[in-house]
């Protein structure tokens, strides 16, 4: 049985957890608290950058959320593939959510975590601008789709759920984007997503920014 080294409040860990829950894959969760030297050292022994998630499966340590999901799809397939054979759009949308929704959001969070003398309003403004651009681009890209890459739930949606949840936390999705808002509601209602949201709820006090939007 694979073991997932993770923290429930981490967006990239949530991305993998959604994939695991979506397909009912049995696994052992290994909670990692990076503030504890022993936990950080144990994680670094698997992946020297000491970043989660890391999946240990069959004696192999696999890092990076998208690669973990691809591995799970091959080694522990579920009822439907999360990375189908014709997966170019799935991988593209996965990258969009990781880089252009998570990225700007994380820039704002990192700024809030920085010491007062190292904060940068310009960096926050860039993050807000990039996130606003991503929201409006997604409004067009998602039109006519049930899920991020088409009709089937995929790895792209595993990426989208935590990315949009935390992005909406710091910069709410505008009300004049009905397609994106509808997609966000569908994501939050998906049982696998609702489960990771609930499991992360006890850790919300760790976020350095008060929620700016309504959250499930």
Residue frames as a rotation matrix with the C-alpha (Angstrom) as fourth column:
UNK 1
0.578 0.816 0.000 0.00
0.816 -0.578 0.000 0.00
0.000 0.000 -1.000 0.00
UNK 2
-0.137 -0.661 0.738 1.43
0.561 -0.666 -0.492 3.43
0.816 0.347 0.462 -0.92
UNK 3
0.111 0.077 -0.991 2.19
0.922 -0.379 0.074 6.01
-0.370 -0.922 -0.113 1.75
UNK 4
0.332 0.058 0.942 1.56
0.575 -0.804 -0.153 9.70
0.748 0.592 -0.300 1.14
UNK 5
-0.414 -0.515 -0.751 3.78
0.881 -0.433 -0.189 12.13
-0.228 -0.740 0.633 3.01
UNK 6
-0.261 0.526 0.809 1.58
0.542 -0.614 0.574 15.18
0.798 0.589 -0.125 3.27
UNK 7
-0.893 0.216 -0.395 -0.16
0.249 -0.494 -0.833 17.92
-0.376 -0.842 0.387 5.22
UNK 8
-0.180 0.929 0.325 -3.94
0.929 0.268 -0.253 18.38
-0.322 0.256 -0.911 4.87
UNK 9
0.503 0.402 -0.765 -3.70
0.265 -0.914 -0.306 22.18
-0.822 -0.049 -0.567 4.48
UNK 10
-0.539 -0.788 -0.297 -1.22
-0.136 -0.267 0.954 22.04
-0.831 0.554 0.036 1.58
UNK 11
0.320 0.708 -0.630 -2.85
-0.746 -0.222 -0.628 22.72
-0.585 0.671 0.457 -1.78
UNK 12
-0.157 -0.430 -0.889 -0.54
-0.905 0.423 -0.045 20.35
0.396 0.798 -0.455 -3.65
UNK 13
-0.973 -0.073 0.221 -1.18
-0.175 0.856 -0.487 17.60
-0.153 -0.512 -0.845 -1.11
UNK 14
-0.155 0.986 0.052 -4.90
-0.313 0.001 -0.950 18.20
-0.937 -0.164 0.308 -1.51
UNK 15
0.104 0.130 -0.986 -4.48
-0.991 -0.067 -0.113 17.80
-0.080 0.989 0.122 -5.26
UNK 16
-0.708 -0.427 -0.563 -3.11
-0.478 0.876 -0.064 14.27
0.520 0.223 -0.824 -4.75
UNK 17
-0.851 0.440 0.286 -5.63
-0.075 0.438 -0.896 13.45
-0.520 -0.784 -0.340 -2.03
UNK 18
0.059 0.900 -0.432 -8.48
-0.766 -0.236 -0.597 14.29
-0.640 0.366 0.676 -4.40
UNK 19
-0.104 -0.174 -0.979 -7.04
-0.876 0.482 0.008 11.84
0.471 0.859 -0.202 -6.93
UNK 20
-0.951 -0.284 -0.124 -6.74
-0.183 0.837 -0.515 9.14
0.250 -0.467 -0.848 -4.27
UNK 21
-0.596 0.788 0.155 -10.28
-0.158 0.074 -0.985 9.70
-0.787 -0.612 0.080 -2.97
UNK 22
-0.038 0.590 -0.807 -11.71
-0.952 -0.266 -0.150 9.98
-0.303 0.762 0.572 -6.47
UNK 23
-0.035 -0.059 -0.998 -10.59
-0.681 0.732 -0.020 6.45
0.732 0.678 -0.066 -7.34
UNK 24
0.841 0.428 0.330 -10.93
-0.521 0.481 0.705 4.92
0.143 -0.765 0.628 -3.87
UNK 25
0.270 -0.840 -0.470 -7.22
-0.053 0.475 -0.879 4.10
0.962 0.262 0.084 -3.76
UNK 26
0.930 0.008 -0.368 -6.08
0.354 0.257 0.899 2.65
0.102 -0.966 0.236 -0.45
UNK 27
0.084 -0.932 0.352 -3.10
0.195 -0.331 -0.923 4.48
0.977 0.146 0.154 1.05
UNK 28
0.291 -0.105 -0.951 -1.45
0.957 0.051 0.287 5.36
0.018 -0.993 0.115 4.34
UNK 29
0.724 -0.047 0.689 -1.30
0.095 -0.982 -0.166 9.08
0.684 0.186 -0.706 5.16
UNK 30
0.036 -0.768 -0.639 1.90
0.992 0.102 -0.068 10.30
0.117 -0.632 0.766 6.81
UNK 31
0.932 0.357 0.064 1.38
0.341 -0.922 0.184 13.73
0.125 -0.149 -0.981 8.38
UNK 32
-0.121 -0.990 0.076 4.44
0.935 -0.139 -0.327 15.95
0.334 0.031 0.942 7.98
UNK 33
0.925 0.276 -0.262 4.94
0.355 -0.872 0.337 19.08
-0.135 -0.405 -0.904 10.08
UNK 34
0.436 -0.803 0.405 7.81
0.542 -0.125 -0.831 20.94
0.718 0.582 0.381 8.50
UNK 35
0.473 -0.251 0.845 8.29
-0.589 -0.803 0.091 23.04
0.656 -0.540 -0.527 11.63
UNK 36
0.821 -0.209 0.531 9.47
-0.337 0.571 0.748 19.88
-0.460 -0.793 0.399 13.41
UNK 37
0.008 -0.915 -0.403 13.15
-0.967 -0.110 0.231 19.16
-0.256 0.387 -0.886 12.61
UNK 38
-0.573 -0.253 0.779 12.63
-0.223 0.963 0.148 15.41
-0.788 -0.089 -0.609 12.75
UNK 39
0.436 0.796 0.421 9.75
0.332 0.292 -0.897 15.55
-0.837 0.530 -0.136 10.25
UNK 40
0.755 -0.208 -0.622 11.69
-0.589 -0.632 -0.504 17.80
-0.288 0.746 -0.600 7.88
UNK 41
-0.318 -0.947 0.050 14.73
-0.853 0.309 0.420 15.51
-0.413 0.091 -0.906 8.07
UNK 42
-0.322 0.264 0.909 12.62
0.135 0.963 -0.232 12.41
-0.937 0.048 -0.346 7.39
UNK 43
0.777 0.629 0.020 11.01
0.156 -0.161 -0.975 14.05
-0.610 0.761 -0.223 4.36
UNK 44
0.496 -0.671 -0.551 14.39
-0.836 -0.540 -0.096 15.29
-0.233 0.508 -0.829 3.09
UNK 45
-0.424 -0.639 0.641 15.69
-0.432 0.765 0.477 11.72
-0.796 -0.075 -0.601 3.24
UNK 46
0.105 0.561 0.821 13.06
0.595 0.626 -0.504 10.87
-0.797 0.542 -0.269 0.62
UNK 47
0.524 0.134 0.841 13.20
0.770 -0.497 -0.400 14.10
0.365 0.857 -0.364 -1.41
UNK 48
-0.346 -0.848 -0.401 16.14
0.936 -0.281 -0.212 16.41
0.067 -0.449 0.891 -0.66
UNK 49
-0.641 0.156 0.752 14.10
0.089 -0.957 0.274 19.56
0.763 0.243 0.599 -1.33
UNK 50
-0.853 0.296 -0.430 11.89
0.496 0.205 -0.844 18.56
-0.162 -0.933 -0.322 1.64
UNK 51
-0.656 0.720 -0.227 8.66
-0.746 -0.664 0.050 19.58
-0.114 0.202 0.973 -0.06
UNK 52
-0.625 0.518 0.585 5.44
0.295 0.850 -0.437 17.61
-0.723 -0.101 -0.683 0.10
UNK 53
0.732 0.397 0.553 3.64
-0.563 0.811 0.162 15.68
-0.384 -0.430 0.817 -1.23
UNK 54
-0.496 -0.761 -0.419 5.85
-0.858 0.504 0.100 12.64
0.135 0.409 -0.903 -1.66
UNK 55
0.713 0.700 0.030 4.36
-0.701 0.712 0.048 9.24
0.012 -0.055 0.998 -2.42
UNK 56
-0.535 -0.810 0.238 6.30
-0.804 0.575 0.151 6.13
-0.259 -0.111 -0.959 -1.38
UNK 57
0.639 0.769 0.023 5.12
-0.684 0.582 -0.440 3.16
-0.352 0.266 0.897 -3.40
UNK 58
0.968 -0.247 -0.054 6.91
0.202 0.884 -0.422 -0.14
0.151 0.398 0.905 -3.83
UNK 59
0.346 -0.884 -0.314 10.05
0.794 0.098 0.600 1.27
-0.500 -0.457 0.735 -2.25
UNK 60
-0.434 -0.462 0.773 10.18
0.827 -0.545 0.139 4.23
0.357 0.700 0.618 -4.66
UNK 61
-0.184 0.320 -0.929 9.75
0.558 -0.744 -0.367 7.86
-0.809 -0.586 -0.042 -3.54
UNK 62
-0.292 0.219 0.931 7.80
0.907 -0.247 0.342 9.91
0.305 0.944 -0.126 -6.07
UNK 63
-0.491 0.044 -0.870 7.67
0.458 -0.836 -0.301 13.70
-0.741 -0.547 0.390 -5.79
UNK 64
-0.917 0.187 -0.353 5.62
-0.357 -0.779 0.516 16.44
-0.179 0.599 0.780 -7.49
UNK 65
-0.314 0.902 0.295 1.82
-0.375 0.168 -0.912 16.28
-0.872 -0.397 0.286 -7.45
UNK 66
0.404 0.504 -0.763 1.20
-0.890 0.023 -0.456 15.86
-0.213 0.863 0.457 -11.19
UNK 67
-0.372 -0.630 -0.682 3.77
-0.715 0.663 -0.222 13.06
0.592 0.406 -0.697 -11.46
UNK 68
-0.874 0.124 0.469 2.28
-0.316 0.589 -0.744 11.35
-0.368 -0.799 -0.476 -8.42
UNK 69
0.116 0.993 0.006 -1.18
-0.567 0.072 -0.821 11.39
-0.815 0.092 0.571 -10.01
UNK 70
0.282 -0.089 -0.955 0.21
-0.916 0.269 -0.296 10.04
0.284 0.959 -0.006 -13.29
UNK 71
-0.785 -0.604 -0.138 1.92
-0.513 0.759 -0.401 7.26
0.347 -0.244 -0.906 -11.31
UNK 72
-0.596 0.626 0.502 -1.29
-0.339 0.371 -0.865 6.43
-0.728 -0.686 -0.009 -9.44
UNK 73
0.338 0.766 -0.547 -3.22
-0.836 -0.024 -0.549 6.30
-0.433 0.643 0.632 -12.71
UNK 74
0.075 -0.407 -0.910 -0.81
-0.773 0.554 -0.311 3.68
0.631 0.726 -0.273 -14.02
UNK 75
-0.805 -0.548 -0.226 0.04
-0.276 0.684 -0.676 1.70
0.525 -0.482 -0.701 -10.89
UNK 76
-0.800 0.587 -0.127 -3.32
0.379 0.331 -0.864 1.93
-0.465 -0.739 -0.487 -9.07
UNK 77
-0.885 0.442 0.144 -5.94
-0.093 -0.471 0.877 2.61
0.456 0.763 0.458 -11.76
UNK 78
-0.683 0.726 0.078 -9.46
-0.169 -0.054 -0.984 3.47
-0.710 -0.686 0.160 -10.69
UNK 79
0.106 0.845 0.525 -12.83
0.496 0.412 -0.764 3.24
-0.862 0.341 -0.375 -12.43
UNK 80
0.893 0.137 0.428 -11.90
0.444 -0.428 -0.788 6.01
0.075 0.893 -0.443 -14.87
UNK 81
-0.061 -0.998 0.028 -8.46
0.980 -0.065 -0.186 7.41
0.187 0.016 0.982 -15.78
UNK 82
0.601 0.160 -0.783 -7.58
0.437 -0.886 0.154 10.81
-0.669 -0.435 -0.603 -14.39
UNK 83
-0.172 -0.664 -0.728 -4.97
-0.596 -0.518 0.613 11.16
-0.784 0.540 -0.306 -17.16
UNK 84
0.724 0.557 0.406 -6.57
-0.045 0.627 -0.778 9.70
-0.688 0.545 0.479 -20.31
UNK 85
0.154 -0.689 0.708 -4.60
0.840 0.469 0.274 8.51
-0.521 0.553 0.651 -23.32
UNK 86
-0.043 -0.093 0.995 -5.34
0.734 -0.678 -0.031 11.75
0.677 0.729 0.097 -25.18
UNK 87
0.393 0.182 -0.901 -4.27
0.913 -0.189 0.360 13.94
-0.105 -0.965 -0.241 -22.28
UNK 88
-0.501 -0.696 0.515 -2.79
0.739 -0.654 -0.165 17.10
0.451 0.298 0.842 -23.81
UNK 89
-0.008 0.569 0.822 -5.65
-0.112 -0.818 0.565 19.35
0.994 -0.088 0.070 -22.67
UNK 90
0.853 0.276 -0.442 -5.65
0.356 0.313 0.881 17.69
0.381 -0.909 0.169 -19.23
UNK 91
0.084 -0.913 -0.400 -1.95
0.993 0.045 0.106 18.37
-0.079 -0.406 0.910 -18.78
UNK 92
-0.510 -0.237 0.827 -2.29
0.458 -0.889 0.027 21.91
0.728 0.392 0.562 -20.14
UNK 93
0.384 0.735 0.559 -5.10
-0.162 -0.542 0.825 22.82
0.909 -0.408 -0.089 -17.75
UNK 94
0.713 -0.250 -0.655 -3.21
0.684 0.452 0.572 21.15
0.153 -0.856 0.494 -14.90
UNK 95
-0.378 -0.925 0.038 -0.29
0.913 -0.379 -0.149 23.49
0.152 -0.022 0.988 -15.60
UNK 96
-0.246 0.353 0.903 -2.58
0.138 -0.909 0.393 26.53
0.959 0.221 0.175 -15.86
UNK 97
0.780 0.623 0.051 -4.04
0.023 -0.111 0.994 25.91
0.625 -0.774 -0.101 -12.41
UNK 98
0.532 -0.644 -0.550 -0.67
0.843 0.343 0.414 25.13
-0.078 -0.684 0.726 -10.82
UNK 99
-0.461 -0.871 0.168 1.23
0.887 -0.457 0.063 28.02
0.022 0.178 0.984 -12.40
UNK 100
-0.786 0.111 0.608 -1.29
0.182 -0.899 0.399 30.77
0.591 0.424 0.686 -13.14
UNK 101
0.474 0.847 0.240 -3.83
-0.101 -0.219 0.970 30.34
0.875 -0.484 -0.019 -10.34
UNK 102
0.745 -0.273 -0.609 -1.69
0.663 0.405 0.629 28.85
0.075 -0.873 0.482 -7.58
UNK 103
-0.198 -0.963 0.181 1.34
0.921 -0.246 -0.303 30.97
0.337 0.107 0.935 -8.51
UNK 104
-0.366 0.086 0.926 -0.21
-0.009 -0.996 0.088 34.45
0.930 0.024 0.366 -8.14
UNK 105
0.740 0.669 0.068 -2.14
-0.118 0.030 0.993 33.33
0.662 -0.743 0.101 -5.06
UNK 106
0.585 -0.573 -0.574 1.03
0.801 0.518 0.299 32.01
0.126 -0.635 0.762 -3.45
UNK 107
-0.399 -0.727 0.558 2.84
0.601 -0.667 -0.440 35.27
0.692 0.160 0.704 -4.16
UNK 108
0.104 0.529 0.842 0.24
-0.391 -0.757 0.524 37.10
0.914 -0.384 0.128 -2.07
UNK 109
0.939 0.231 -0.255 0.45
0.103 0.518 0.849 34.53
0.328 -0.823 0.463 0.71
UNK 110
0.199 -0.950 -0.240 4.25
0.928 0.261 -0.264 34.62
0.314 -0.170 0.934 0.73
UNK 111
-0.370 -0.302 0.879 4.16
0.150 -0.953 -0.265 38.39
0.917 0.034 0.398 0.99
UNK 112
0.551 0.656 0.516 1.83
-0.452 -0.285 0.845 38.19
0.702 -0.699 0.139 3.99
UNK 113
0.891 -0.247 -0.381 4.22
0.431 0.724 0.539 35.71
0.142 -0.644 0.752 5.63
UNK 114
0.057 -0.951 0.305 7.30
0.656 -0.194 -0.729 37.85
0.753 0.242 0.612 5.00
UNK 115
-0.274 -0.229 -0.934 8.76
0.885 -0.440 -0.152 40.13
-0.377 -0.868 0.323 7.71
UNK 116
0.621 0.663 -0.418 7.32
0.484 -0.744 -0.462 43.64
-0.617 0.085 -0.783 7.55
UNK 117
0.177 -0.636 -0.751 10.51
-0.413 -0.741 0.531 45.08
-0.894 0.216 -0.393 6.06
UNK 118
-0.821 -0.533 0.205 10.54
-0.090 0.475 0.875 42.55
-0.564 0.700 -0.438 3.23
UNK 119
0.031 0.915 0.401 6.98
0.615 0.299 -0.730 42.94
-0.788 0.270 -0.554 1.99
UNK 120
-0.923 -0.379 -0.068 6.35
0.137 -0.489 0.861 44.24
-0.359 0.786 0.504 -1.51
UNK 121
-0.010 0.966 -0.260 3.06
-0.153 -0.259 -0.954 45.92
-0.988 0.030 0.151 -2.49
UNK 122
-0.102 -0.081 -0.991 4.22
-0.970 -0.211 0.117 45.73
-0.219 0.974 -0.058 -6.11
UNK 123
-0.945 -0.267 -0.191 4.57
-0.300 0.939 0.169 41.94
0.134 0.217 -0.967 -5.88
UNK 124
-0.575 0.807 0.135 1.08
0.321 0.374 -0.870 41.67
-0.753 -0.457 -0.474 -4.42
UNK 125
0.114 0.618 -0.778 -0.33
-0.556 -0.609 -0.566 43.91
-0.823 0.497 0.275 -7.15
UNK 126
-0.512 -0.352 -0.784 1.29
-0.852 0.323 0.411 41.71
0.109 0.879 -0.465 -9.81
UNK 127
-0.980 0.163 0.113 -0.22
0.128 0.955 -0.269 38.65
-0.152 -0.249 -0.956 -8.18
UNK 128
-0.218 0.960 -0.174 -3.66
0.117 -0.151 -0.981 40.23
-0.969 -0.235 -0.080 -8.10
UNK 129
0.032 0.189 -0.981 -3.37
-0.859 -0.498 -0.124 41.29
-0.512 0.847 0.146 -11.71
UNK 130
-0.779 -0.378 -0.501 -2.22
-0.590 0.714 0.377 37.86
0.215 0.589 -0.779 -12.87
UNK 131
-0.838 0.513 0.184 -4.99
0.311 0.727 -0.612 36.18
-0.448 -0.456 -0.769 -10.91
UNK 132
0.005 0.856 -0.517 -7.62
-0.269 -0.497 -0.825 38.50
-0.963 0.143 0.228 -12.39
UNK 133
-0.219 -0.169 -0.961 -6.31
-0.971 -0.055 0.231 37.71
-0.092 0.984 -0.152 -15.88
UNK 134
-0.977 -0.173 -0.127 -6.42
-0.182 0.981 0.060 33.97
0.114 0.082 -0.990 -15.16
UNK 135
-0.496 0.864 0.089 -9.99
0.168 0.196 -0.966 34.21
-0.852 -0.465 -0.242 -13.87
UNK 136
0.215 0.632 -0.744 -11.18
-0.617 -0.503 -0.605 35.93
-0.757 0.589 0.282 -17.03
UNK 137
-0.495 -0.427 -0.757 -9.29
-0.854 0.397 0.335 33.55
0.157 0.813 -0.561 -19.31
UNK 138
-0.974 0.145 0.172 -10.84
0.078 0.935 -0.345 30.58
-0.211 -0.323 -0.923 -17.49
UNK 139
-0.185 0.961 -0.204 -14.30
-0.265 -0.248 -0.932 32.07
-0.946 -0.119 0.300 -17.99
UNK 140
0.245 0.233 -0.941 -13.85
-0.953 -0.120 -0.278 31.63
-0.178 0.965 0.193 -21.73
UNK 141
-0.633 -0.619 -0.465 -11.89
-0.704 0.710 0.013 28.38
0.322 0.336 -0.885 -21.68
UNK 142
-0.927 0.251 0.280 -14.39
0.002 0.749 -0.663 26.56
-0.376 -0.614 -0.694 -19.47
UNK 143
-0.232 0.896 -0.380 -17.47
-0.843 -0.380 -0.382 27.60
-0.486 0.232 0.843 -21.45
UNK 144
0.388 0.527 -0.756 -19.44
-0.843 0.535 -0.060 24.55
0.373 0.661 0.652 -22.52
UNK 145
-0.404 -0.605 -0.686 -17.42
-0.194 0.790 -0.582 22.18
0.894 -0.102 -0.436 -20.33
UNK 146
0.773 0.586 -0.243 -18.54
0.066 0.307 0.949 20.23
0.631 -0.750 0.199 -17.31
UNK 147
0.746 -0.610 -0.268 -14.99
0.459 0.178 0.870 19.89
-0.483 -0.772 0.413 -16.02
UNK 148
0.293 -0.655 -0.697 -11.65
-0.207 -0.755 0.623 21.57
-0.934 -0.039 -0.356 -16.63
UNK 149
-0.717 -0.664 -0.211 -10.65
-0.383 0.122 0.916 19.58
-0.583 0.737 -0.342 -19.72
UNK 150
-0.733 0.508 -0.452 -14.07
-0.384 0.239 0.892 18.53
0.561 0.827 0.020 -21.00
UNK 151
0.269 0.961 -0.064 -16.83
-0.562 0.210 0.800 16.18
0.782 -0.179 0.596 -19.86
UNK 152
0.567 -0.087 -0.819 -14.76
0.456 0.862 0.224 13.91
0.686 -0.500 0.528 -17.60
UNK 153
0.916 -0.310 0.256 -13.26
-0.380 -0.461 0.802 14.72
-0.130 -0.832 -0.540 -14.20
UNK 154
0.659 -0.745 -0.102 -9.46
0.402 0.464 -0.790 14.53
0.636 0.479 0.605 -14.53
UNK 155
-0.066 -0.821 -0.567 -6.11
0.998 -0.052 -0.041 15.47
0.004 -0.568 0.823 -13.06
UNK 156
-0.619 -0.142 0.773 -6.83
0.337 -0.936 0.099 19.02
0.709 0.322 0.627 -14.22
UNK 157
0.384 0.839 0.386 -9.76
-0.146 -0.358 0.922 19.20
0.912 -0.410 -0.014 -11.79
UNK 158
0.571 -0.310 -0.760 -7.62
0.797 0.432 0.422 17.73
0.197 -0.847 0.494 -9.00
UNK 159
-0.569 -0.821 0.042 -5.34
0.808 -0.568 -0.159 20.73
0.155 -0.057 0.986 -9.59
UNK 160
-0.416 0.448 0.792 -8.17
0.147 -0.826 0.544 23.21
0.897 0.343 0.278 -10.01
UNK 161
0.502 0.779 -0.375 -9.98
0.494 0.097 0.864 22.51
0.710 -0.619 -0.337 -6.74
UNK 162
0.320 -0.396 -0.861 -7.31
0.884 -0.201 0.422 23.59
-0.340 -0.896 0.286 -4.23
UNK 163
-0.717 -0.616 0.328 -5.97
0.695 -0.669 0.264 26.27
0.057 0.417 0.907 -6.57
UNK 164
-0.328 0.673 0.663 -9.35
0.168 -0.649 0.742 27.97
0.930 0.355 0.100 -6.92
UNK 165
0.562 0.523 -0.641 -10.24
0.699 0.114 0.706 27.41
0.442 -0.845 -0.301 -3.26
UNK 166
0.053 -0.633 -0.772 -7.18
0.874 -0.345 0.342 29.26
-0.483 -0.693 0.535 -2.01
UNK 167
-0.813 -0.264 0.519 -7.32
0.521 -0.728 0.445 31.84
0.260 0.632 0.730 -4.80
UNK 168
0.080 0.936 0.343 -10.93
0.339 -0.349 0.874 32.61
0.937 0.047 -0.345 -3.89
UNK 169
0.409 -0.031 -0.912 -9.75
0.912 0.015 0.409 32.90
0.001 -0.999 0.035 -0.28
UNK 170
-0.368 -0.687 -0.627 -7.43
0.670 -0.664 0.334 35.82
-0.645 -0.297 0.704 -1.10
UNK 171
-0.805 0.141 -0.576 -9.20
-0.442 -0.790 0.425 37.28
-0.395 0.596 0.699 -4.17
UNK 172
-0.140 0.837 0.529 -12.81
0.022 0.537 -0.844 36.20
-0.990 -0.107 -0.093 -4.65
UNK 173
-0.725 0.022 0.689 -13.90
0.670 0.258 0.696 35.07
-0.162 0.966 -0.202 -8.11
UNK 174
-0.898 0.373 -0.236 -15.84
-0.378 -0.926 -0.024 38.04
-0.227 0.067 0.971 -9.53
UNK 175
-0.245 0.910 0.334 -19.62
0.021 0.350 -0.937 37.68
-0.969 -0.223 -0.105 -9.64
UNK 176
0.444 0.447 -0.777 -19.65
-0.697 -0.372 -0.613 38.64
-0.563 0.813 0.147 -13.33
UNK 177
-0.547 -0.591 -0.592 -17.90
-0.810 0.553 0.196 35.38
0.212 0.587 -0.781 -14.28
UNK 178
0.345 0.830 0.437 -20.83
-0.913 0.405 -0.049 32.93
-0.218 -0.382 0.898 -14.19
UNK 179
0.653 -0.138 -0.745 -19.03
-0.316 0.844 -0.433 30.08
0.688 0.518 0.507 -15.97
UNK 180
-0.417 -0.898 -0.140 -16.08
-0.152 0.220 -0.964 30.08
0.896 -0.381 -0.228 -13.57
UNK 181
-0.500 0.302 0.812 -18.35
-0.866 -0.192 -0.462 30.49
0.017 -0.934 0.357 -10.55
UNK 182
0.621 0.777 -0.100 -20.48
-0.781 0.625 0.008 27.57
0.069 0.073 0.995 -11.69
UNK 183
0.342 -0.602 -0.721 -17.41
-0.090 0.743 -0.663 25.41
0.935 0.291 0.200 -12.18
UNK 184
-0.661 -0.609 0.438 -16.10
-0.448 -0.148 -0.882 26.37
0.602 -0.779 -0.175 -8.73
UNK 185
-0.033 0.740 0.672 -19.43
-0.986 0.086 -0.144 25.34
-0.165 -0.667 0.726 -7.16
UNK 186
0.781 0.298 -0.549 -19.36
-0.454 0.874 -0.172 21.98
0.429 0.384 0.818 -8.98
UNK 187
-0.143 -0.925 -0.353 -15.84
-0.123 0.371 -0.921 21.37
0.982 -0.088 -0.166 -7.75
UNK 188
-0.686 -0.170 0.707 -16.67
-0.671 -0.227 -0.706 22.17
0.280 -0.959 0.042 -4.15
UNK 189
0.293 0.885 0.362 -19.68
-0.937 0.341 -0.077 19.83
-0.192 -0.316 0.929 -4.30
UNK 190
0.275 -0.269 -0.923 -17.64
-0.452 0.811 -0.371 16.89
0.848 0.520 0.101 -5.64
UNK 191
0.975 0.212 -0.060 -17.37
-0.044 0.453 0.891 14.34
0.216 -0.866 0.451 -2.79
UNK 192
0.368 -0.909 -0.195 -13.60
0.889 0.405 -0.213 13.90
0.273 -0.096 0.957 -3.16
UNK 193
-0.363 -0.464 0.808 -13.10
0.280 -0.881 -0.381 17.67
0.889 0.088 0.450 -3.03
UNK 194
0.476 0.623 0.621 -15.54
-0.445 -0.438 0.781 18.22
0.758 -0.648 0.069 -0.17
UNK 195
0.866 -0.182 -0.466 -13.63
0.446 0.703 0.554 15.61
0.227 -0.688 0.690 1.80
UNK 196
-0.151 -0.988 -0.016 -10.25
0.897 -0.130 -0.422 17.35
0.415 -0.078 0.907 1.47
UNK 197
-0.205 0.156 0.966 -11.86
-0.129 -0.983 0.132 20.71
0.970 -0.098 0.222 2.30
UNK 198
0.796 0.574 0.192 -13.32
-0.287 0.078 0.955 19.23
0.533 -0.815 0.227 5.50
UNK 199
0.649 -0.601 -0.465 -10.07
0.736 0.650 0.187 17.49
0.190 -0.464 0.865 6.45
UNK 200
-0.375 -0.833 0.407 -8.18
0.697 -0.543 -0.468 20.78
0.611 0.108 0.784 6.10
UNK 201
0.448 0.685 0.575 -10.68
0.193 -0.702 0.686 22.80
0.873 -0.196 -0.447 8.11
UNK 202
0.848 -0.090 -0.522 -8.90
0.525 0.005 0.851 22.41
-0.074 -0.996 0.052 11.48
UNK 203
-0.094 -0.994 -0.063 -5.77
0.926 -0.111 0.361 23.96
-0.365 -0.024 0.931 9.99
UNK 204
0.428 0.329 0.841 -7.33
0.762 -0.632 -0.141 27.16
0.485 0.702 -0.522 8.62
UNK 205
0.936 -0.094 -0.338 -5.81
0.170 -0.721 0.671 29.22
-0.307 -0.686 -0.660 11.40
UNK 206
0.058 -0.989 0.138 -2.42
0.668 0.141 0.731 28.73
-0.742 0.050 0.668 9.70
UNK 207
0.153 0.020 0.988 -3.40
0.935 -0.327 -0.138 30.95
0.321 0.945 -0.069 6.77
UNK 208
-0.629 -0.531 -0.568 -1.87
0.719 -0.676 -0.164 34.44
-0.297 -0.511 0.806 7.16
UNK 209
-0.930 0.361 0.068 -4.71
-0.277 -0.811 0.514 36.20
0.241 0.460 0.855 5.30
UNK 210
-0.503 0.836 0.220 -8.32
-0.159 0.160 -0.974 36.42
-0.850 -0.525 0.052 6.48
UNK 211
-0.470 0.349 0.810 -10.75
0.814 0.526 0.246 34.95
-0.341 0.775 -0.532 3.92
UNK 212
-0.860 0.134 -0.492 -11.90
-0.258 -0.947 0.193 37.60
-0.440 0.293 0.849 1.49
UNK 213
-0.434 0.727 -0.532 -14.64
-0.721 0.074 0.689 35.44
0.540 0.683 0.492 -0.02
UNK 214
0.389 0.655 0.648 -17.25
-0.885 0.462 0.065 32.97
-0.257 -0.599 0.759 1.16
UNK 215
-0.584 -0.661 -0.472 -15.76
-0.727 0.684 -0.060 29.49
0.362 0.308 -0.880 1.53
UNK 216
0.384 0.715 -0.584 -17.42
-0.316 0.696 0.645 26.10
0.867 -0.063 0.494 1.98
